[in-house]
Amino acid sequence: MAEGKSTNRVNRKLKIVIYTHDFLPLIGGVQTQIELLARGFMTFPGVDAPPEFEPIVVTNTPAGDFDDSSLSFPIVRNPSVSELIRLIRRAQVVHIAGPALLPLVIARLLRKPTMVEHHGYQAICLNGALLHEPDRAVCPGHFQAGRISECLRCQRSELSSMRKSLLRLIATKMRNCLCRRVENVAITSYVLKRHSLPNSRVIYYGIEDTLMGKTVTVAKSSVPVKVRFACLGRLVPEKGVGVLLSAAAELQREGRDFDIWLIGDGTERPHLESEIKRLGLGSRVRLTGFLSGTALSSLLQRVDVIVMPSVWEETAGLSAIEHMMRGRLVIASAIGGLGEVVGDVGILFPPGEAEALAACMAAVIGRPEQIVALGIKARTRALTTFGWQRMLEEHAEVYRQAASSRSTSPRTP
């Protein structure tokens, strides 16, 4: 009898397909969140209860040298169309990280309860970043306002032919149309407002507590004599690292004592190396290259302040959340979801304004005791707003509601 009950429990588990175009071994906010989500749902709701869900991750990212057996959940890479159809048909709920067209179309044709989680702007922007080319200014929302000629003009500087631009326009229109017929999750309130899609709610990113519940306390020895700043992420123009270098040059002219570590790599690196030399910042700024694992953790322990000078509308800013969880002070651009994530527990400055950033950094150098004081507040905010368990619970609620609406809806004869 007990065996029969156990079988029923297994059968009652909700089968969830989580589709993400990008996944490990690629590094990024989407990849991190999907890994945490799938891993968490293998045991959710907890140790003393049987798992409620049966997740499987589906991705187009090849494994490369990554060992998929190290994951606690099943994963399917590079599925054929027929295999993707089979996986979605078997699922009770489909979770798509970003409005990927193929799984969206399949899920709609199979009438599967579907949730699209918006980590970017692919449903309202042809390049998915809301950056207007070639000036790289923040787009005011040409696509949503119906100014299609502006969208095509923007694409001309990026794509080689009008045909490619039109195909991208059609794809964006299809994504937007399909997203209006499913459940939508935005990762910040800012993203929700920018998309203005029906059936939408906000679920903030959730991460593990890297300090394992330890309390950050103010100690005299914690106040640095020389402040070390760091900027962590891809070295690409939209991350605004050039703004940070201009701010550093201003601080150097003022005779301030500081260090800056640029942690990461990318297409902008050669230009940044030239700028460091031109501005005479060789003794102040160090490029570390890409780091991960223990090498990254070890280096971050020696960092006092994280600077995120983005000039594009970050949807959330996972790096900011991670450093807040460590009890670190974050200085960030007041732009997109990044400003929302940091809130009043960090220091915000107008995006792209090097003088304003220099003033923020100078204030920290002049009063280094605020590094720990604000770091404590940042950790408190991270624990209460960006916890892993909270993220799992809110996603579970969406899954349950989606599955329930399907099971109670009248069947079409």
C-alpha positions as CSV (number, residue, x, y, z in Angstrom):
1,M,0.0,0.0,0.0
2,A,2.8,2.4,1.0
3,E,4.5,1.6,-2.3
4,G,1.3,2.6,-4.3
5,K,1.2,5.9,-2.5
6,S,4.8,6.6,-3.3
7,T,4.1,5.9,-7.0
8,N,1.1,8.3,-7.0
9,R,3.3,11.0,-5.5
10,V,5.8,10.5,-8.3
11,N,3.1,10.7,-10.9
12,R,1.7,13.9,-9.4
13,K,4.9,15.8,-9.9
14,L,4.5,18.6,-12.4
15,K,6.7,18.1,-15.4
16,I,8.4,21.5,-16.3
17,V,10.4,22.1,-19.5
18,I,12.7,25.1,-18.9
19,Y,14.0,26.3,-22.2
20,T,17.0,28.7,-22.4
21,H,18.9,29.5,-25.6
22,D,22.0,30.2,-23.6
23,F,23.2,28.0,-20.7
24,L,26.3,26.7,-19.0
25,P,29.2,26.7,-19.7
26,L,28.4,30.2,-20.9
27,I,28.5,32.7,-18.0
28,G,25.7,35.3,-17.4
29,G,22.7,36.2,-15.3
30,V,20.2,34.0,-17.3
31,Q,22.5,31.0,-17.1
32,T,23.0,31.4,-13.4
33,Q,19.3,31.8,-12.7
34,I,18.2,28.8,-14.7
35,E,20.8,26.6,-13.0
36,L,19.6,27.7,-9.6
37,L,16.0,27.3,-10.6
38,A,16.3,23.8,-12.0
39,R,18.6,22.7,-9.1
40,G,16.2,24.1,-6.5
41,F,13.2,22.4,-8.0
42,M,14.8,18.9,-7.9
43,T,14.1,19.0,-4.1
44,F,11.5,21.7,-3.7
45,P,9.6,22.3,-1.4
46,G,12.2,20.9,1.0
47,V,13.9,18.0,2.8
48,D,10.8,16.7,4.6
49,A,8.5,16.6,1.6
50,P,8.6,14.8,-1.8
51,P,9.7,17.0,-4.8
52,E,6.7,18.8,-6.3
53,F,8.2,19.4,-9.7
54,E,10.2,17.4,-12.4
55,P,12.3,20.0,-14.3
56,I,14.3,19.4,-17.4
57,V,16.5,22.1,-19.0
58,V,16.5,22.4,-22.8
59,T,19.2,24.5,-24.5
60,N,20.9,25.2,-27.8
61,T,24.3,25.7,-26.0
62,P,26.7,22.9,-26.6
63,A,28.4,21.4,-23.6
64,G,32.0,21.7,-24.8
65,D,34.2,20.6,-22.0
66,F,31.5,21.1,-19.4
67,D,30.5,17.9,-17.6
68,D,26.7,17.7,-17.6
69,S,26.8,14.8,-15.1
70,S,27.8,17.5,-12.5
71,L,24.3,18.9,-12.8
72,S,21.6,17.6,-10.4
73,F,18.9,17.9,-13.1
74,P,18.4,16.4,-16.6
75,I,19.5,18.5,-19.5
76,V,18.9,18.2,-23.3
77,R,21.3,20.1,-25.6
78,N,20.7,21.0,-29.2
79,P,17.5,19.2,-29.6
80,S,16.0,18.5,-33.1
81,V,12.6,20.1,-33.8
82,S,11.0,16.7,-33.4
83,E,12.7,16.2,-30.1
84,L,11.7,19.6,-28.9
85,I,8.1,18.9,-29.8
86,R,8.2,15.6,-27.9
87,L,9.7,17.3,-24.8
88,I,7.1,20.1,-24.8
89,R,4.2,17.7,-25.5
90,R,5.3,15.7,-22.4
91,A,5.5,18.9,-20.2
92,Q,2.6,20.2,-18.1
93,V,4.2,23.7,-18.0
94,V,6.7,25.3,-20.4
95,H,9.0,28.0,-19.0
96,I,10.9,29.9,-21.7
97,A,13.8,32.1,-20.6
98,G,13.5,34.9,-23.1
99,P,10.9,34.9,-25.9
100,A,12.6,32.2,-28.1
101,L,10.4,31.8,-31.2
102,L,10.5,28.1,-31.9
103,P,9.6,26.8,-28.4
104,L,7.0,29.6,-28.1
105,V,5.3,28.5,-31.4
106,I,5.4,24.8,-30.5
107,A,4.0,25.4,-27.0
108,R,1.1,27.5,-28.4
109,L,0.3,25.0,-31.1
110,L,0.2,22.2,-28.4
111,R,-1.8,24.5,-26.1
112,K,0.6,24.1,-23.3
113,P,0.5,26.5,-20.3
114,T,3.5,28.7,-21.0
115,M,5.5,31.3,-19.1
116,V,8.0,33.6,-20.7
117,E,10.6,35.2,-18.4
118,H,12.0,38.4,-19.8
119,H,15.7,38.8,-19.0
120,G,16.1,41.2,-22.0
121,Y,14.1,43.3,-24.4
122,Q,13.7,40.8,-27.3
123,A,9.9,41.2,-27.4
124,I,10.0,45.0,-27.8
125,C,13.3,45.7,-29.6
126,L,14.9,44.3,-32.8
127,N,18.3,44.1,-31.2
128,G,17.0,43.1,-27.8
129,A,19.0,45.7,-26.0
130,L,17.0,48.9,-26.5
131,L,20.1,50.6,-27.8
132,H,19.6,52.9,-30.8
133,E,22.4,52.5,-33.4
134,P,24.7,53.9,-34.4
135,D,24.7,56.5,-31.6
136,R,24.1,53.8,-29.0
137,A,21.6,56.0,-27.1
138,V,18.9,54.4,-25.0
139,C,15.9,53.8,-27.3
140,P,12.8,55.7,-26.3
141,G,10.6,52.8,-27.5
142,H,10.3,53.1,-31.3
143,F,8.9,49.6,-31.8
144,Q,6.1,49.9,-29.3
145,A,5.2,53.4,-30.6
146,G,4.9,52.0,-34.1
147,R,7.9,53.9,-35.5
148,I,9.1,51.0,-37.6
149,S,11.1,53.2,-39.9
150,E,13.3,54.1,-37.0
151,C,13.7,50.5,-36.1
152,L,14.9,49.6,-39.6
153,R,17.2,52.7,-39.7
154,C,18.8,51.4,-36.4
155,Q,19.2,48.0,-37.9
156,R,21.0,49.2,-41.0
157,S,24.1,50.1,-39.1
158,E,24.2,46.6,-37.6
159,L,23.0,44.3,-40.5
160,S,24.3,44.1,-44.0
161,S,21.0,44.0,-45.9
162,M,17.4,45.3,-45.7
163,R,16.2,41.7,-46.0
164,K,17.9,40.8,-42.7
165,S,16.4,43.8,-41.0
166,L,12.9,42.9,-42.2
167,L,13.3,39.3,-41.0
168,R,14.4,40.6,-37.6
169,L,11.4,43.0,-37.6
170,I,9.0,40.1,-38.4
171,A,10.6,37.9,-35.7
172,T,10.2,40.7,-33.1
173,K,6.5,41.2,-34.1
174,M,5.9,37.5,-33.7
175,R,7.5,37.4,-30.3
176,N,5.5,40.4,-29.1
177,C,2.3,38.9,-30.4
178,L,2.9,35.4,-28.8
179,C,3.9,37.0,-25.5
180,R,0.5,38.6,-25.3
181,R,-1.1,35.2,-25.2
182,V,1.0,33.6,-22.4
183,E,2.0,34.4,-18.8
184,N,4.9,36.9,-18.6
185,V,7.4,37.3,-15.8
186,A,9.7,40.3,-15.6
187,I,12.8,40.2,-13.5
188,T,12.3,43.8,-12.2
189,S,9.5,46.3,-12.1
190,Y,11.3,48.4,-14.6
191,V,11.3,45.5,-17.1
192,L,7.6,45.0,-16.5
193,K,6.8,48.6,-17.2
194,R,9.1,48.8,-20.3
195,H,7.4,45.7,-21.9
196,S,3.8,46.7,-20.9
197,L,2.6,43.1,-21.7
198,P,-0.6,41.6,-20.3
199,N,-0.6,38.8,-17.8
200,S,2.6,40.0,-16.3
201,R,4.2,39.9,-12.8
202,V,7.6,40.6,-11.3
203,I,9.9,37.8,-9.9
204,Y,13.2,39.1,-8.8
205,Y,16.4,37.1,-9.2
206,G,17.3,34.9,-6.3
207,I,20.7,33.7,-5.4
208,E,22.4,31.5,-2.7
209,D,23.7,33.1,0.4
210,T,27.5,33.1,-0.1
211,L,28.2,34.0,3.5
212,M,26.0,31.1,4.8
213,G,24.0,33.2,7.2
214,K,26.9,35.1,8.7
215,T,26.3,38.6,9.9
216,V,28.4,41.5,8.5
217,T,29.5,43.7,11.3
218,V,31.3,47.0,11.5
219,A,34.9,46.7,12.7
220,K,37.6,49.3,12.8
221,S,39.9,46.9,11.0
222,S,37.3,46.6,8.2
223,V,37.7,50.2,7.1
224,P,40.3,50.2,4.3
225,V,43.3,52.6,4.3
226,K,43.3,52.6,0.5
227,V,40.0,51.9,-1.3
228,R,40.1,49.3,-4.0
229,F,37.3,49.5,-6.6
230,A,36.4,46.8,-9.1
231,C,34.3,46.5,-12.2
232,L,33.2,43.0,-13.0
233,G,31.7,41.8,-16.3
234,R,32.0,41.7,-20.1
235,L,34.2,44.4,-21.5
236,V,31.8,45.7,-24.1
237,P,30.7,49.4,-24.8
238,E,27.3,49.1,-23.1
239,K,28.9,48.3,-19.7
240,G,30.3,51.8,-19.6
241,V,33.9,50.9,-18.5
242,G,35.1,54.0,-20.4
243,V,33.1,56.2,-18.1
244,L,34.9,54.6,-15.1
245,L,38.3,55.3,-16.7
246,S,37.3,58.9,-17.2
247,A,36.3,59.1,-13.6
248,A,39.5,57.5,-12.5
249,A,41.5,60.1,-14.5
250,E,39.6,62.9,-12.7
251,L,40.3,61.3,-9.3
252,Q,44.0,61.0,-10.2
253,R,44.1,64.7,-11.1
254,E,42.6,65.5,-7.7
255,G,45.5,63.5,-6.0
256,R,43.2,60.7,-4.7
257,D,44.8,57.4,-3.7
258,F,42.9,54.3,-5.0
259,D,43.1,51.2,-7.1
260,I,40.7,49.8,-9.8
261,W,40.5,46.2,-11.0
262,L,38.7,45.5,-14.3
263,I,37.7,41.9,-14.0
264,G,36.5,40.3,-17.3
265,D,37.2,40.2,-20.9
266,G,35.6,41.2,-24.2
267,T,35.7,43.1,-27.5
268,E,36.4,46.4,-25.8
269,R,39.6,45.3,-24.1
270,P,42.1,46.6,-26.7
271,H,40.4,50.0,-26.6
272,L,40.4,50.1,-22.8
273,E,44.1,49.2,-22.7
274,S,44.8,52.1,-25.0
275,E,42.7,54.4,-22.8
276,I,44.5,53.4,-19.7
277,K,47.8,54.2,-21.3
278,R,46.6,57.5,-22.8
279,L,45.1,58.7,-19.4
280,G,48.3,57.6,-17.5
281,L,46.4,55.2,-15.3
282,G,48.8,52.3,-15.6
283,S,49.7,52.4,-11.9
284,R,46.0,52.7,-10.8
285,V,44.1,50.4,-13.1
286,R,44.7,46.7,-13.6
287,L,43.0,44.4,-16.2
288,T,42.8,40.9,-14.7
289,G,41.1,39.1,-17.7
290,F,38.3,36.6,-17.2
291,L,38.3,34.9,-13.9
292,S,36.0,32.3,-12.3
293,G,35.7,29.9,-9.4
294,T,38.2,30.2,-6.6
295,A,40.4,32.7,-8.5
296,L,37.5,35.1,-8.8
297,S,36.3,34.5,-5.2
298,S,39.8,35.1,-3.8
299,L,40.2,38.3,-5.7
300,L,36.7,39.7,-4.7
301,Q,37.6,39.2,-1.1
302,R,40.2,42.0,-1.5
303,V,37.7,44.4,-3.2
304,D,36.1,47.1,-1.2
305,V,33.6,48.7,-3.7
306,I,32.0,47.3,-6.8
307,V,31.3,49.9,-9.6
308,M,28.7,49.2,-12.3
309,P,28.8,52.1,-14.8
310,S,26.4,50.7,-17.4
311,V,25.1,53.0,-20.1
312,W,22.4,50.6,-21.4
313,E,19.2,49.7,-19.5
314,E,20.3,46.7,-17.5
315,T,17.3,44.5,-16.8
316,A,18.5,43.6,-13.3
317,G,22.3,43.4,-12.7
318,L,23.0,40.0,-11.2
319,S,26.6,41.1,-10.3
320,A,25.1,43.9,-8.1
321,I,22.9,41.4,-6.3
322,E,25.8,39.0,-5.8
323,H,28.0,41.7,-4.3
324,M,25.2,43.0,-2.1
325,M,24.8,39.5,-0.8
326,R,28.5,39.5,0.2
327,G,27.9,42.7,2.1
328,R,29.8,44.9,-0.4
329,L,29.0,48.5,-1.3
330,V,27.8,49.0,-4.9
331,I,28.2,52.2,-6.9
332,A,25.9,51.9,-10.0
333,S,24.3,53.8,-12.8
334,A,20.8,54.9,-12.0
335,I,19.5,53.1,-15.2
336,G,17.0,50.4,-16.0
337,G,16.6,47.6,-13.5
338,L,20.1,48.2,-12.1
339,G,19.1,51.3,-10.2
340,E,16.0,49.4,-8.9
341,V,18.1,46.5,-7.6
342,V,20.6,48.6,-5.8
343,G,17.9,51.0,-4.4
344,D,18.9,53.1,-1.4
345,V,21.5,50.7,0.0
346,G,24.2,51.7,-2.6
347,I,25.3,54.9,-4.3
348,L,23.7,55.8,-7.7
349,F,24.8,58.3,-10.3
350,P,23.4,59.5,-13.7
351,P,24.5,57.0,-16.4
352,G,27.3,58.1,-18.6
353,E,28.4,61.1,-16.4
354,A,32.0,60.5,-15.5
355,E,32.2,63.6,-13.2
356,A,29.3,62.4,-11.2
357,L,30.8,58.9,-10.8
358,A,34.2,60.5,-9.8
359,A,32.3,62.5,-7.1
360,C,30.7,59.3,-5.8
361,M,34.1,57.5,-5.7
362,A,35.8,60.6,-4.0
363,A,33.1,60.6,-1.3
364,V,33.8,57.0,-0.5
365,I,37.6,57.5,-0.5
366,G,37.1,60.5,1.8
367,R,34.8,58.6,4.2
368,P,35.7,54.9,3.8
369,E,33.7,54.0,7.0
370,Q,30.5,54.1,4.9
371,I,31.8,51.1,2.9
372,V,31.0,48.7,5.7
373,A,27.9,50.7,6.9
374,L,26.3,50.6,3.5
375,G,27.5,47.0,2.9
376,I,25.5,45.8,5.9
377,K,22.4,47.5,4.5
378,A,23.1,46.0,1.1
379,R,23.3,42.5,2.6
380,T,20.1,42.9,4.5
381,R,18.3,44.0,1.3
382,A,19.8,41.1,-0.7
383,L,18.7,38.5,2.0
384,T,15.1,39.8,2.1
385,T,14.6,40.6,-1.6
386,F,16.9,38.4,-3.6
387,G,16.8,35.1,-1.7
388,W,16.9,31.8,-3.6
389,Q,14.1,30.2,-1.6
390,R,11.8,33.2,-2.3
391,M,12.5,32.9,-6.0
392,L,11.7,29.2,-6.0
393,E,8.4,29.8,-4.2
394,E,7.3,32.5,-6.5
395,H,8.1,30.5,-9.6
396,A,6.3,27.5,-8.0
397,E,3.2,29.6,-7.6
398,V,3.2,30.5,-11.3
399,Y,3.7,26.9,-12.3
400,R,0.8,25.7,-10.1
401,Q,-1.5,28.4,-11.4
402,A,-0.6,27.7,-15.0
403,A,-1.1,23.9,-14.6
404,S,-4.4,24.5,-12.7
405,S,-5.8,26.8,-15.4
406,R,-5.1,24.2,-18.1
407,S,-6.7,21.3,-16.1
408,T,-9.8,23.4,-15.3
409,S,-10.3,24.9,-18.7
410,P,-13.0,23.4,-20.9
411,R,-11.8,21.0,-23.6
412,T,-12.5,21.8,-27.2
413,P,-14.3,18.9,-28.8
